[in-house]
Amino acid sequence: MAEAVTVIATSRLVLRPLSADDFDAVFAIMSDPVVVSCSGYPKPDKARSRDALMVGRASWQRWGVGSVGVWRSDALIGEIELIYNTLDEFQIGWVLHPDHWGLGYMREACHALLFHAFNHARLALMTAYTFDHNRRSVRLLQALGFGAVCSRMLDGAASTRYELRADELI
Ligand SMILES: CC(C)(COP(=O)(O)OP(=O)(O)OC[C@H]1O[C@@H](n2cnc3c(N)ncnc32)[C@H](O)[C@@H]1OP(=O)(O)O)[C@@H](O)C(=O)NCCC(=O)NCCS
């Protein structure tokens, strides 16, 4: 039987699970020097990123929700990684090509995916981690309703854990 692929449409964007054919485009965004410097994480490793794409895609079969690519007018402009973490927690992360920052695209995409995660896949708890210096990511977390839970030092910089439950999504 053919694999069912969920497509989520918002007013400006289309979200759908990534295929292996999308990998090069996503990896180019993840490796963009502006993206790497803003996120605070090391330049991504190709093999691990490819594995993560397949895990995020397989998650749709198992949990009814997982990672997606973000398309705007047929162009792949970003990715939301949504994967099972542990103890019934799911973890979300995101990347958007810098040409599309400051337009509300990632907030729009995340809201739609999180709405699906809570209301259709019935997930209970979403977590996220970001460096405190990553102000764009912190603003996005706050705009979606995530609350800061605890912080620790990671590679010499403060990193905070955020949590979101269904009734907190804005
Ligand atoms: C984190 C990241 C996705 C945020 O991108 P972004 O474009 O700033 O986020 P949003 O899509 O939510 O857009 C919000 C901005 O659009 C503005 N905006 C413009 N039009 C808007 C609209 N119609 N609706 C909502 N916001 C709108 C908002 O005012 C806001 O601007 P501000 O940040 O100057 O206040 C992006 O910076 C990124 O990819 N960073 C690198 C990867 C990374 O750090 N990932 C996280 C690792 S933990």
The ligand as an ORCA input file, in Angstrom:
! r2SCAN-3c Opt
* xyz 0 1
  C      14.839     30.946     14.338
  C      14.299     31.382     12.978
  C      13.537     30.250     12.320
  C      13.369     32.580     13.209
  O      13.024     33.167     11.959
  P      12.119     34.488     11.962
  O      11.810     34.840     10.577
  O      12.740     35.509     12.827
  O      10.812     33.985     12.740
  P       9.274     34.163     12.362
  O       8.936     33.447     11.140
  O       8.528     33.789     13.590
  O       9.116     35.727     12.069
  C       9.011     36.614     13.148
  C       9.322     38.006     12.668
  O       8.528     38.311     11.509
  C       7.814     39.539     11.746
  N       6.594     39.470     10.925
  C       6.440     40.113      9.745
  N       5.270     39.783      9.193
  C       4.658     38.926     10.036
  C       3.431     38.247     10.007
  N       2.580     38.371      8.975
  N       3.110     37.427     11.036
  C       3.956     37.263     12.085
  N       5.160     37.903     12.162
  C       5.501     38.721     11.143
  C       7.628     39.580     13.233
  O       7.397     40.888     13.702
  C       8.975     39.056     13.690
  O       9.953     40.059     13.560
  P      10.974     40.404     14.757
  O      11.683     39.116     15.089
  O      11.852     41.423     14.170
  O      10.147     40.830     15.894
  C      15.466     31.826     12.032
  O      16.112     32.932     12.596
  C      16.497     30.740     11.799
  O      16.330     29.886     10.927
  N      17.608     30.791     12.560
  C      18.707     29.840     12.373
  C      18.375     28.447     12.842
  C      18.142     28.392     14.339
  O      18.657     29.195     15.084
  N      17.354     27.405     14.754
  C      17.058     27.189     16.146
  C      18.144     26.424     16.812
  S      17.719     26.133     18.505
*
